[in-house]
Amino acid sequence: MPTWGNKSSAPRNIREQEAPLEERVSAVLGAMPFLWLAVDDDAGPHSARGVVERNAIALLSNYGKPALDSPSPGWLGRYCHRPKVRESGLWNSNHVDESYDPAFLNQLKALVNDLEMPG
């Protein structure tokens, strides 16, 4: 749907047409497991949060290179009007065309090790 992603700036009739797609995407995302990491600093490009986000996206992106792990044939991103989404295999346009700094993996590991596991 070419208007999807305009969020609340789209007219009501467009948002209503997009509702089934929003529901489908929410169902797919809701079925995925997530791991929440506590990053205790202010958001910004040089914050720990920004470093982990930017580098994780760059690491996982297939944009402009042979795909190591292609999305499934039914992945909805294949129909996105944004080339960076379609070609990266990620629901993201930011940082997909960047290189990652392998040193960020140590920072990510430390955040995972700091998790308080239930039980």
C-alpha positions in Angstrom: 0.0 0.0 0.0 1.8 3.1 -1.2 0.4 5.4 1.6 1.4 3.1 4.4 3.9 4.7 6.7 2.4 8.2 6.5 0.9 7.5 10.0 -1.6 9.9 11.4 -0.9 12.5 8.7 -2.8 10.4 6.2 -6.5 11.2 5.7 -9.0 9.1 7.7 -10.2 7.1 4.7 -6.6 6.1 3.9 -6.0 5.0 7.5 -9.1 2.9 7.4 -8.0 1.3 4.1 -4.6 0.5 5.8 -6.2 -1.0 8.9 -6.1 -4.6 7.6 -2.4 -4.3 6.7 -1.6 -2.7 10.1 -3.4 -5.6 11.8 -1.6 -8.2 9.7 1.8 -6.6 10.5 0.9 -6.4 14.2 0.0 -10.1 14.3 3.3 -11.1 12.7 5.3 -8.9 15.0 3.3 -9.9 18.0 4.2 -13.6 17.4 7.9 -12.9 17.4 10.0 -13.3 20.6 11.7 -10.1 21.8 14.5 -9.5 24.2 14.4 -6.1 25.9 17.8 -4.6 26.9 18.1 -1.9 29.5 20.3 0.9 28.2 20.5 3.5 30.9 21.5 6.7 29.0 19.9 9.5 27.1 18.9 8.7 23.5 21.2 10.2 20.9 23.6 9.2 18.1 26.5 8.7 20.5 24.6 7.1 23.3 24.9 3.4 24.0 21.4 3.0 22.7 22.3 4.7 19.5 25.5 2.8 19.0 23.8 -0.6 19.5 20.8 0.3 17.3 22.9 1.7 14.5 25.4 -1.1 14.5 22.8 -3.9 14.9 20.9 -2.6 11.9 24.0 -2.3 9.8 25.1 -5.8 10.8 21.7 -7.4 9.9 21.1 -5.5 6.7 21.3 -7.2 3.3 21.2 -3.8 1.5 23.8 -3.5 -1.3 25.4 -6.9 -0.6 24.6 -10.6 -1.0 22.0 -11.7 1.5 23.4 -13.9 4.3 19.9 -14.5 5.7 17.1 -13.5 3.2 13.6 -12.7 4.5 11.0 -15.3 3.7 9.2 -15.2 0.4 6.0 -14.0 2.1 7.7 -11.2 4.0 5.5 -8.1 3.7 8.6 -5.8 3.3 9.0 -7.1 -0.2 6.0 -5.0 -1.1 7.2 -1.8 0.6 7.6 1.3 -1.6 10.9 2.1 0.1 13.8 0.4 -1.7 16.0 0.3 1.4 13.3 -1.8 3.2 12.9 -4.2 0.3 16.6 -4.7 -0.3 17.8 -4.7 3.3 15.4 -7.3 4.5 14.6 -5.1 7.5 11.7 -2.8 8.4 14.1 0.1 8.5 15.5 2.7 6.1 18.1 4.2 8.5 21.6 2.7 8.8 20.9 -0.2 6.4 23.5 1.1 4.0 26.2 1.6 6.7 29.0 -0.6 7.9 29.0 -1.9 11.4 31.8 -1.6 14.0 32.5 -5.1 15.3 33.5 -3.5 18.7 29.8 -2.9 19.3 29.3 -6.6 19.9 31.2 -6.3 23.2 28.8 -3.6 24.2 25.8 -5.7 23.2 27.2 -8.7 25.1 27.6 -6.7 28.2 24.0 -5.5 28.0 22.8 -9.1 27.5 24.9 -10.3 30.4 23.4 -7.6 32.6 19.8 -9.0 32.1 18.0 -10.1 35.2 16.5 -13.4 34.2 13.3 -14.5 35.9 13.3 -17.4 38.4 
